[in-house]
Amino acid sequence: MSVIRAFIAIVLPPEVLVCLDDVSQQLRQELGEAPVRWVPVENIHLTIKFLGDVSESNIDMLTDFLQSIANNVKQFEFSVGGLGAYPKPHRPRVIWVGVEAPTELMTAQRSVESEMSRLGYARERRPFNPHLTLGRVSRHSTNQDIRNIADVIKTQTVGYLGCARVMAFHIYRSDLKPSRAIYTKLFSAILSK
């Protein structure tokens, strides 16, 4: 039985990706050689549900479930802007740009979470906090590295970067390579109009 790593996500329009790339480049310049693994702009997306290991024989069932959810979700928009870090701004591990989550997004994510748990995929323990990951701070960072990264994040202001219209949810395969993750779109579930 062949297994892949997979997740369900929303893609961003090119004009928002350009703005995110600008923010990422500015942070890279400010942080210099800081131990951060930056996400290539073409890989930035809004994760709705990380599935983890998925049997390839289950992909058809997953696509059917996702399409049935999408049939009951009307297209919607969300805005992108702001800068922060998880778990806390003074202890950054993930550097992100924010998403203003409309009710439709939160409702759709709960539906996906519920349906995927019925299929046996573990529920996320943490509440859904929509964000766009720009970079991940290395686990091998020193305390000084972390303080420096936190100081830069606190001094940067990222305003409104644009709006994304959500017309589909996508299932992606994730192949981890030494240099970066390679994402391959497997299926798109079109939302209702």
Secondary structure as GFF3:
##gff-version 3
##sequence-region A 1 193
A	DSSP	beta_strand	3	10	.	.	.	ID=ss1
A	DSSP	alpha_helix	14	31	.	.	.	ID=ss2
A	DSSP	beta_strand	36	38	.	.	.	ID=ss3
A	DSSP	three_ten_helix	41	43	.	.	.	ID=ss4
A	DSSP	beta_strand	46	55	.	.	.	ID=ss5
A	DSSP	three_ten_helix	56	58	.	.	.	ID=ss6
A	DSSP	alpha_helix	59	70	.	.	.	ID=ss7
A	DSSP	beta_strand	76	88	.	.	.	ID=ss8
A	DSSP	beta_strand	91	100	.	.	.	ID=ss9
A	DSSP	alpha_helix	103	118	.	.	.	ID=ss10
A	DSSP	beta_strand	131	137	.	.	.	ID=ss11
A	DSSP	alpha_helix	143	155	.	.	.	ID=ss12
A	DSSP	beta_strand	160	166	.	.	.	ID=ss13
A	DSSP	beta_strand	168	176	.	.	.	ID=ss14
A	DSSP	beta_strand	181	190	.	.	.	ID=ss15
###
